[in-house]
């Protein structure tokens, strides 16, 4: 399910974006999605959960949209950011926070559709990739987007998923690495982490959602930071 957030201090603008989003999703035949609205940057920052895409007004009471975006990125947020603004010159600041796109008020339906088409293609492409887990005579397909991290214990690999479920099966980490894409980073000899879920790195640990953490080897910390920056730029390209 795709998740969207709208952060704007003007209620009529929130309703307009919701309306356009509803029309777009209905026209494209996409029924599995959710939308949550926020009246200011503080409430969005306090929410504590990521979204696939955030529509973010730039001109708001402090923190404004750009300041809110900076704080989201500092926390490791990987959401696609689409700025909404009346000032075209503000768009140049959007590069700093790896904005995905921007829409100028008053909103134009054609531009909205174009932005959504690009975003949906990216999100669907990320969500559709999966791996086949073989367990005896049975098998199970696990989406890469659902895996937060994997760890090796003995001869088994354990896949820890975003819903809290863990799948264990016999395999080598090297084999698993060949099946996944660039969003996964080997932070430790026994751990591979999905960069989409990384919230930071501190004290020899990779910080994950809901306060979880896994180890990162000292020699891999700098590479992890570089990988996170590349990954962020890739999502915003």
N, C-alpha and C positions, 0 to 999 in steps of 0.2 A: 504494500500500500504506500502510495506517495503521500508525503506530509508537507503541508504548506503553512507558513505563518505570514501574517500581514501586520506590520507595525507602522501605524500612522495616527497622529493625534486629531485628525479630522474624521469624524464618524461617517460622513457622506462618502469620503474617499475609500474608507474601508469597505463600505457597502458596494461601491463601484467596482473595486478589485474583486470582491467576492462574486459579484454578478458576472464579470468578464471571465473569471476563472471557471465558474459553473457552466457558462455557455461553451467555453473552449472544451472542457472535459466531456460535456455531453456530445458535442459535435465530433470529437475524436473517439467517442465510444469508450471512455475511461471512467469506470464507476468506482474503483477502489482508491479513494483518496480522502484526506481529512484536511480541514482548514481551521486554524486558531488565530484569533486577532488579539493585538496588544495596542493599547493607547499611547504607550511611551516606551523608550528604550529600557528604562529601569525594569519594567514588568517583563519584558522579553528576556533580559539578562538574568532575572531572578527565576525564570521558569525552569531552567536547569536541564532541558532536553533539547536535542538537536532536531532540526527539520531538514527535509531534502532541499527546500527552497524557501527563502525569506524575501518578501517584498518589503523594502525598508525605505520609509520617507526620510529625506535628508534634513529638511527643516522642521525640527521639533524642539521642544524645551529640553535643556540639558539633561542627559547627554543626547545630542542630536544624532541623526542617523549615521553620520560618518564616525563619530566617537563610539557609538554603540557597535558598529562594525569592527572597529579596531579592538575593542574589548573582547568581542566574540572570537576574533582571530587569535588574540593573545591566549585565550583559553583553549585553543586547539580546535575550535568549531570549524567544520568542513562544509557547512551548508552553502548552496549556491546563493549568492546575494544579487538581487535585482533592485537597484535603487530607483526610487520615484522622486522626481524633482521638477521644480519650475525653472531652475537655473542651470542652463546647459554647461556653464563654466565649471560647475561643481563636479561634473563628470570626470574631469582629469584627476581629481583626488581619489576617485574610485579605484584607480590602478594600485594604489598603496595597499588596499585591503583585498586585492584580488577579486574585485566584483565581477560577476558573470555577465551582467548586462545592465542597462538603465532605460527607464521610460520617462518621457517628459510629459508633464501635465499641460493641458488636459490630455488624458490618455487617448491614444489612437488605437482602434481595434486591430488594424493591420499590424502595427508594431507589436502589440501585445501577443497576437497569434504567432508572429515570427519568433519572438523571444521564447514563448512557451514551446514551440516546435523544437527549437534547439535544446532547451533544457530537458524536455521529455525524452528525446533521443538519447541524451547522455545518461539520464537516470535509468532508463530502461536497459541500456547497454550494460551498465554496471550491475544492475539487479539480476539480469538474465543468466550470467555466467555461474556455472556450478561444477562440482566434482562428484564423481560416483564413488561411494564408499561400499566396498565389497566386504561382506561379513558372512563367511561360509557360502551357502548357496543363495543367499539373499543379498540385495543391494539397495542402497538409498542414495538419492540425489540431494546434496546439500549446497545451497546457494552460497557463493563466496561472500556476498553482501551480508549474510547472516552470521558469519564466523568472526568473532571478536579477536580470538587468538587461538593458537594450537600449542600444545606442549608434548614433549616426549617423556615417557616414564617407562624405563625398561625397553621392551620391544613394541610397546603400544603408543599410538598417537591419540591424544584427546583433543577434540574440537570443542571449544567453548563458544556457544552461540549467544546472540543478543537476547534471546528469550529465557536465558538461564539454563537451557538444556545442554548437556555434554554428551558427545558421542565418542566412544573409544573403539579403536580397531587396530589390528596388527599391520604395521607398515613402517617404513623408514622415513625420517624427516626429509631426506634428500629426494625421495620419490614424491612426497607431498609438495615440495618446493617447485618441482617441474610442472605441477598441475595448476598452480595458482598464478595470478598476474602481478603487476607491479605495485598493487596496493599493499602487498604483504612484505614485511621487512623482518629479517632475522636479527633480533635484538640480543639473542643469547644462544649458546649452542643447543639449548633445549627448547627454545621458544621462537615462534614466528607470530608477529602481530599484524593485524589489519590496521593500516594507517588511518582509515576512516574513523576509527574509534579512539585513537590516541589523543589524550587531553594535555599531555605534557610529559616532561622527564625531570625527575628530581631525586637526588640521593641514591642513584643507582637503580631507580625503578621507573618503569613506563607507567604513567598514570592513565587509567581507563575510566569509563563512566561508572557512576554510582560508587565511587571511592575505591574501586578495584585497582590492583597494581600487579605487575609482573617484573622480573628482574631484567636489567639491561647491563651487559658487560661493559666495563670501563672503556675498553677499546672501541666499543660500538656507539657510544653516546654521541660523538660528533657526527658520525655517519647517519645516525637516526635523525638528528636535527636537519641535516641536509636533505635527507629523504622526505621529511615532512614538508619542507619548503617546496621541493619539486612536486610533491603530490598535490599540495595546495594550488600551485600554479597550473597543474594539469587539469584540475577540476574547474578552474576559472577560465580556461582557455576558450 
